[in-house]
């Protein structure tokens, strides 16, 4: 049975699934504002991620953290892997729970206030080989309910899937993951943390959706 956390501490979220690095930090208290920053690093992400982490963290310290969160994709194979490996390493070293958050789910959470409260959000993101990464989520006060988990589909498959959805839905089209969604990565992780969830870092794996070496 989950319990509401009364701990005092901070959470830190990373989003590296596209060309942008997004970092967010805030208190575990639900009403606390989220401090976040985004940098468009492109191929320089791997070279500068740790420097940006070190400069972004203050005035908080590593010992202030009580959980970590990371966007696990789908997105760029290389940048997603870098973000997930970094988050796993930090969580292991600091002995902290690590919350994996879908980048598609974070994008859906971004726009939850723009759609009817009971309307599912169908997310499609351009993938390779004439496919889309797709998912369907229902935003709830407690987080996201997964109606269709992240998967790669061709356009005909996706259209057929959408036709079978039981209720009217909102279609969200994105070309690549945005680092700005890091605030939603954090928000979803904080909701789960305050519900008493404490996922072990080893359970967080990147979601690539397509094999990176296929043509």
GIGI-V257213 format. One record per backbone hydrogen bond with DSSP energy under -0.5 kcal/mol. NH is the residue of the N-H (numbers start at 0). CO is the residue of the C=O. If there is no record, write none. Layout:
# GIGI-V257213
NH|CO  NH|CO
This chain:
# GIGI-V257213
8|6  9|63  10|25  11|66  12|23  13|68  14|21  17|19  20|38  21|14  21|19  22|36  23|12  24|34  25|10  27|8  31|28  34|24  34|32  35|33  36|22  38|20  40|18  40|38  41|18  43|40  44|41  47|43  48|44  51|47  52|48  53|49  54|50  55|51  56|52  57|53  59|56  63|60  64|61  65|9  66|9  67|96  68|11  69|98  70|13  71|100  75|16  79|75  80|76  81|77  82|78  83|79  84|80  85|81  86|82  87|83  88|84  89|85  90|86  91|87  92|88  93|89  94|90  95|90  96|65  97|198  98|67  99|97  100|69  102|72  105|101  106|102  107|103  108|104  109|105  110|106  110|107  111|108  113|110  114|111  118|115  119|117  119|167  120|136  121|119  121|169  122|120  122|134  123|171  124|132  125|173  126|130  130|127  131|152  132|124  133|131  133|150  134|122  135|147  136|120  137|144  138|136  139|142  142|139  144|137  145|143  146|135  146|144  147|135  150|133  152|131  154|129  157|153  158|154  159|155  160|156  161|157  162|158  163|159  163|160  164|161  169|119  171|121  171|169  172|170  173|123  180|177  181|178  182|179  183|180  184|180  185|181  186|182  187|183  188|184  189|185  190|186  191|187  192|188  193|189  194|190  194|191  195|192  196|191  202|199  203|200  204|202  206|71  207|205  209|207  213|210
